[in-house]
Amino acid sequence: MNYVYMLRCRDGSLYTGWTNDLEKRLKAHNSGSASKYTRTRLPAELVYFEEWESKEAAMSREWHIKRLTREEKLKLIDNVSF
């Protein structure tokens, strides 16, 4: 399974990415080894994710989410519970 996810960083900013191992990727973000962006904004909290069958579908969805406004991203987050 592949995942598209959003993290809320310590400064309130949102980070969007994709992975095929969500738990491992979250640990990497919070250890400071996953992304330059999140490294300086720790801790990062998982606030949204979607499951996709293929890597290509997850990457496409990530691309679309990254083009949403902050308000649109917050609406996605508000409509999800896990």
Buried (B, 14 or more C-beta within 10 A) or exposed (E): EBBBBBBBBEEEEBBBBBBEEBEEBBEBBBEEEBBEBBBEBBEBEBBBBBEBEEEEBBBBBBEEBBEBEEEEBBEBEEEEEE
